[in-house]
Amino acid sequence: MQLTNEAISLPENYSVPIDATAFRDGLLIESRAIVLVGDAQTQDHAASMGREIQKHLKEVEEARIALTSPLLSAQRRLMELKQAHCEPLEAEKKRLGGLVSGFQLAEAQRVLEEERQRNAEIMRLHEERETARRAAEEAQRAAAAATETNEIALDIAAGMAQEQLAQAEQQTYAAIVAPLPEPVKAVGASTKMKLCHEVTDIHALYKARPELCEIKVKPSAVNAICKITDKIPGLKLWQEPVTIFRR
């Protein structure tokens, strides 16, 4: 995109004017001719040349400042123009990121709850399977010890117990191999957990981990060194989701 209506054009190359180069070379020739200061006259000459060189150096620096000042001013104006143009977009991007991050956090909590319910259901089915297995074994033992009068009834009961055991095993297997719950992801954006911290006792923190501190806590050091599982006196750690939008 084009940021300004105005076209900005600068030379591709820069060069020093010939007369300025000739003046510099003249100063160098005259100065390099002084190889020894042995009396007041040569001292005055050397001092005079030093002043001439310093004068020229100052004039060159003033010329450089005069040339670069408009460029620096234009750079500042361009930065201000860019910031004014992008500020509402940055704020809106941050707002959208917060909304997506909030949904991702809710999705993570939903997945955790569904996993908890899934594990509880698997445990319940395991218990039902064990109950059915014990009932099937008991029915088999009863059928084996049956008399002629109740043999048929016990055989039927043993068969039903076996069917209930097979059904319980099938339900348990189905629950175990069922797909795990997954959060719904946003297309064109990525969400990650950012390490956050709150200093609860700066003195205790500095005593325990001085490399994390300046006069105040160093957030860069906390993010680079600490883990969410760390237990550090005087420092509270937690994570928050952060959404990054891709182009």
WOJOGI-V99581 format. One record per residue. N is the residue number from 1. RES is the residue in one letter. D_LAST is the distance of its C-alpha to the last C-alpha in Angstrom with 1 decimal. Layout:
# WOJOGI-V99581
n-><N	N>
res-><RES	RES>
d_last-><D_LAST	D_LAST>
This chain:
# WOJOGI-V99581
n-><1	2	3	4	5	6	7	8	9	10	11	12	13	14	15	16	17	18	19	20	21	22	23	24	25	26	27	28	29	30	31	32	33	34	35	36	37	38	39	40	41	42	43	44	45	46	47	48	49	50	51	52	53	54	55	56	57	58	59	60	61	62	63	64	65	66	67	68	69	70	71	72	73	74	75	76	77	78	79	80	81	82	83	84	85	86	87	88	89	90	91	92	93	94	95	96	97	98	99	100	101	102	103	104	105	106	107	108	109	110	111	112	113	114	115	116	117	118	119	120	121	122	123	124	125	126	127	128	129	130	131	132	133	134	135	136	137	138	139	140	141	142	143	144	145	146	147	148	149	150	151	152	153	154	155	156	157	158	159	160	161	162	163	164	165	166	167	168	169	170	171	172	173	174	175	176	177	178	179	180	181	182	183	184	185	186	187	188	189	190	191	192	193	194	195	196	197	198	199	200	201	202	203	204	205	206	207	208	209	210	211	212	213	214	215	216	217	218	219	220	221	222	223	224	225	226	227	228	229	230	231	232	233	234	235	236	237	238	239	240	241	242	243	244	245	246	247>
res-><M	Q	L	T	N	E	A	I	S	L	P	E	N	Y	S	V	P	I	D	A	T	A	F	R	D	G	L	L	I	E	S	R	A	I	V	L	V	G	D	A	Q	T	Q	D	H	A	A	S	M	G	R	E	I	Q	K	H	L	K	E	V	E	E	A	R	I	A	L	T	S	P	L	L	S	A	Q	R	R	L	M	E	L	K	Q	A	H	C	E	P	L	E	A	E	K	K	R	L	G	G	L	V	S	G	F	Q	L	A	E	A	Q	R	V	L	E	E	E	R	Q	R	N	A	E	I	M	R	L	H	E	E	R	E	T	A	R	R	A	A	E	E	A	Q	R	A	A	A	A	A	T	E	T	N	E	I	A	L	D	I	A	A	G	M	A	Q	E	Q	L	A	Q	A	E	Q	Q	T	Y	A	A	I	V	A	P	L	P	E	P	V	K	A	V	G	A	S	T	K	M	K	L	C	H	E	V	T	D	I	H	A	L	Y	K	A	R	P	E	L	C	E	I	K	V	K	P	S	A	V	N	A	I	C	K	I	T	D	K	I	P	G	L	K	L	W	Q	E	P	V	T	I	F	R	R>
d_last-><14.7	18.2	18.9	22.7	25.2	27.3	27.1	27.5	29.6	31.2	33.5	32.2	35.3	37.8	41.5	44.5	47.3	50.3	52.7	50.7	50.6	54.3	55.1	53.2	55.0	58.3	57.7	57.0	60.1	62.3	60.8	61.0	64.7	65.4	65.9	68.4	69.2	72.9	74.3	73.7	73.1	70.5	68.9	68.7	67.3	64.6	63.7	63.6	61.2	59.0	58.9	58.1	55.2	53.9	54.3	52.3	49.5	49.3	49.2	46.4	44.3	45.0	43.9	40.7	40.0	40.9	38.4	35.5	36.0	34.6	31.6	31.0	31.6	29.1	26.5	27.2	27.0	23.6	22.3	23.9	22.4	18.9	19.6	21.2	18.5	15.7	18.0	17.8	14.1	14.1	16.9	15.3	12.2	14.9	17.0	14.5	13.8	17.6	18.1	15.9	17.6	20.9	20.5	19.6	22.7	24.7	23.6	24.6	27.9	28.4	28.0	30.4	32.9	32.7	33.3	36.2	37.6	37.2	39.1	41.7	42.2	42.6	45.2	47.0	47.1	48.4	51.1	52.0	52.2	54.5	56.6	56.8	57.7	60.5	61.8	61.8	63.7	66.2	66.7	67.3	69.8	71.5	71.7	73.2	75.9	76.5	80.0	80.9	80.8	77.2	75.7	74.0	72.4	71.1	69.8	67.8	66.5	65.5	63.6	61.8	60.9	59.4	57.4	56.0	55.2	53.3	51.4	50.5	49.3	47.2	45.5	44.9	43.3	41.1	39.9	39.2	37.2	35.2	31.4	30.2	28.2	24.4	21.9	19.6	16.0	13.1	10.8	7.1	8.6	11.2	14.5	17.0	20.4	21.1	24.7	26.4	29.9	32.8	35.9	39.0	41.5	40.7	44.1	43.9	40.4	41.6	44.7	42.8	39.8	40.4	37.5	35.1	36.7	37.2	39.2	36.5	34.3	31.6	28.3	26.9	30.0	29.8	26.2	27.1	30.5	30.9	30.2	30.3	33.6	35.3	38.3	38.7	41.4	40.2	36.5	34.7	31.5	29.1	25.5	22.9	19.5	16.4	13.0	9.9	6.6	3.7	0.0>
